[in-house]
Amino acid sequence: MCKVFAVAKVTDTNRDDVWAFAQLMGELMTWGNSDGLGYAAFDKDGKIFGEKWLINQTAFKDLTAIKGINANKIDKIYNYFGDTVKRDEAQAIIMHTRAATCGKGIINTHPFVNDIDNPTVAIIHNGMIYNDSKFEKKYSTCDSEVIAHLYHDNKVNENLTNLNEFSTKMQGWYTVLALTKDAEGKMIMDAFSDTGRLGSYFIKELDTRIYSTMAEDVFKVAKTLGLTPVDFQKMNADEAIRIDVASGEQTGHLKFKSSPAVSQSSYWEGWENVVALEGNLDDEEFRNRWFGMGIRGHHHD
């Protein structure tokens, strides 16, 4: 399964510690998800930027220091988006490690944006979209990219309820985190999931909340850094939340509509193996949702 991590309310006071937390999370999230690591963030001017590494172990390292590597080789294993990478100005961070179910390569490494040169939406996605060929892709062959464009084109940033405009059209399953600005120009982080596979803990010493699909990883990093996670919150299936980046507070909530599972056998061939790669078979709720209710006849309101 791919893994996701996110944090808002990154300030001059906690930024160094948040980056330490994020990088340690990246190392733990790489286990079983070594097909790419990337993040997106806001800078102090509210511009989105981010970096991607095809080889997870090279993340946040100086690639030019590797003997025998040149610019052409670096381009194949590293990429960035936005005007300038400003880690020391990060206001919010979303991060992803990938277990590939389609082509491996830097172009298919998360996050995905609506516009590489001037991104106004950045998303990371845990799951799979099976009818992705019906939607737009610009920069990759990955099913996840379509969510960035659907999110942008349907102006979900302006109104969270616009999520319903495409959530019923996508066939598959998903837990998504997005960075964008709302209709008033405020930096926001949205999270939505049809399976409810996202939880969060408030970290006392950081004075902010960490979002992750792996509670165990959060606890390991917190223990290593001597931090205290409290107030666990878990998303429900077919739930979306909006978070104000500056305050870290939840400012919006939506119970959205998701599409019933695809019934065509061609879509379901090899489903068990796909779930083993990208699902969460150690999660009882997930198993019941996708197997206990019947993968070919699954339906929910």
N, C-alpha and C positions, 0 to 999 in steps of 0.2 A: 504494500500500500504506500502511496505517496504520503508525506507528512507535511503539515503546515504549522506555522508559528506566526504570531502577530503581537504587536504591542503599540499602544497609543500613549499620549502624554509623555513623550520623551523630551526632557528639558536639559538645560545647561547643568543642572544639579545631578541628574541621574544618568546622563547620556553614556558616559564611559562604562558604567556598570551595566547598563542595558545592552550595549554592544558586546560586553564580555559574556553576558547571559545568552545573547543571540548566537554568538560564535560557538559557545559550548553546546547549545541546543543543536546547531548545525552538525556538529560532530556526532552527537547521539542520533539525530534524525537520519544520518547517512546510513546507518545499519539497515541493510535490506533495501536501501533507496540511494544507490550510488551512481545513478545515471544523470546527475546534474544537480547543482545547488544554485539558487538565486534569490535575490531579495529586491524589493522596491521600497522607496521611502519618500517622504516629503522633505524638502529643505526649508529654511526659514522664510523664504519668499513664497512658499506654497507650491513650488514646482516639483513634479515627480521625477525621480531618477532611480536608477538601479543597476545592478551588476549580475552577471551570470557566469558560472564556471561549469564546464562539462565534466571535469574531474573534481569531485567534491573535495578531495584532500588538498587541492590547490586554492581553495576559497580563502579570500582575504590575505593571500600571500603575494609577494613580489615575483611575478613570473619571469621578469627580465633577469633575475638572479640565477635562474636555472641554466646550467651549462648546456650549450648547444641549441638553445631555443632562439628563434628569431620572430620577427613581427608576423610573418605569414603563418607560422605555427601557432603563435599566440591567438591569432584571429579564429582559429579552429576550436580553441578550448576556452576562450574568454570573450565576453561581449558586454556592452553597457548600453543604456538608453537614457534619454534626457540630455540637457545641455552639458551639465558638469556633475561629476560624482562628488558629493559633499557629505561624506559620512559624519563629519564633525558638526553638521547642522541638522541631522535627522530629527524629525518631529514625530514620526510614526514609522514602523517597519513591518512589512509582511515578508515572510521567508518560506521557501519550499524546497524539499528534497524529493527527487523523482525516482520512481520505479517504472521504467519505460514499458508501455504497451503498444507504442507505435515507434517510428524511426528515432534512433538515438542520434543526438547531435546538438550543437549549441543553439540552433534555431528552434529546437523543440524543448529547450530548457525554460522553465518558469522563472519569473513572472511573464505574463503576456500583457501588451499594452495596445491601445487603440491606434496610437501613432508613435513610432519609434523616435522621431525627431522632436515632437512636441506632445508627449503623452499627457492626457488628462484623465485617463483611467488605467489602472494597473490591477491585474487580478492574479491570484494563485488558486489552484483547483485540485482537490482530492476527489477522484472518481473518474468516470468516463461518460462521454456523450456519444451515443451510438449513431445518431442521425446527423452528425456534424457536417456531412457533405452537403446538406441543405442550406448551410449558413456560410457567411463570409469568413475567409482566412486571407491574411495579407503577408504574413511573415514566416509561416511555419507549415508543417503538415500535421500538427497536433490538434486533436479534437478540442482541447481546452481553450485554444485561442478564440474560438467562436464566442465564448462567453464575454470576453472583453468588448467585442464589437456589438453584441446584442445588448449588453449593459449600456454602452455609450449611445447606440442608435435609438434605444427606447427611453433614454433620459431618466434612468433610474436615479441618478444623482439628484434630479430636481424633485422627484417624488418616489419614495420607496415602493409605493403600490404599483408602479410601472413594471416592477419585477414580474407581475402576473402576465404581462404582454408576451413574454417568451418562456417563462418557466413551464407553461403547459405545452409548449411546442418542443422543448428539448426532451429527448428520450435517453434515459440513462440514470445516473445518480451523481450527486455532487455535494461537496462542501466547499464553499468559495469565500475568500476574503478579498476585498477590493479597497483601493485607495482612490479617492476622487474629491471633488469639491461640490458642495450643495448649491442650490439656486442662489444663495446669498454670498457665495464665494468662500464659505468656511470649509476648511479641511475636514474630511470625514473618512471614517473607515466603516465599511459595511461588511457584514458576515451573513451568509444564508446557506441553509443546508436542507436537503430533502430527507436526509437520514438522521439529522441531529448529531452528527459526529464531531462536535466541537465543544470543548469545555474551557473554563478559564479559572485562574486563581489570582487573587490580589496579593502582590508581593509587598509586604509592609515597608521594607527598607527602600524599595524603589518608588513607593507611593504611586504605583500604577498596576494595571492588570495585564497578565500574560495569557494569551489565547493559544491553544494547542490541541491537536488531535491525540496527543500522547501525554497523559497526566504523569506517567512514570518518568518521562524525560524531564518534565518540569521539576519534579521532586528531586531528581538526581542533581540537576544543575543548581537548584536552590540550596541543597545541602552542601554541595561543593563550595559555593560562594558564601555560605553562612547566612543565607536569606530565609525569610519566613513566609511560606505560602499559606493564605487563609481564604475563607469565603469562596468555596468552590461553587461555580455556576455552570450548568450544562444546558446547551440548546436543545430544543425539542425538534422533532421532525417537522419539515415544512414551516420553518420559522426563520425570519430575517430580523436582524437588529442593526441599528445605526449608532455609531459612536463618534462623539465629538473629539477630534484629535487633540485639541488644546487641553481640554479638561479630563479626557478619558471617560466621560460620563455617557451613558446610553441615552440617546435623544429620540430614538424612533424604534418602532416594533411593528412587525407585520406577520400575520399568519397567511402565507401565500399558497397558491395552488401549484402542485407539481403533476407531471404527466404520469399516467399509469405505465407500468413496465411494458416494453415491447413484447408482442406475442409471436412475431415471426421467428421460426426456428433458426433461420440463418443468423439472427442477431444473438441468439442464446447459445449457439454452438461454442463449446469450450468455456462457458460462463464460469464454471467452478474454478478453473485455472485463473481466469481473469480476477475473480474476487480474491483468490489466494494472493495475487500480486498486489492488488490495489484496495482490497476491502479491509475488513477488520474482524477476522474470524474469532478473535479472542473476546469480542464484544457480543454478549448474549442478545442484546436488543437488535444489533445488526443482523445476526444469524437468523433470528426469528422473522425479521422484516423481509429478508431476501430468500430464505429457504423455507422457514416454517410456514409462511403464507403461500408458498408456491411461486417459483420464479416465472412460470409461464402464465400464471393467472393473477399475479399481484395487482391489487388495486387499493387505493386509499382515497378518502374524500379530501 
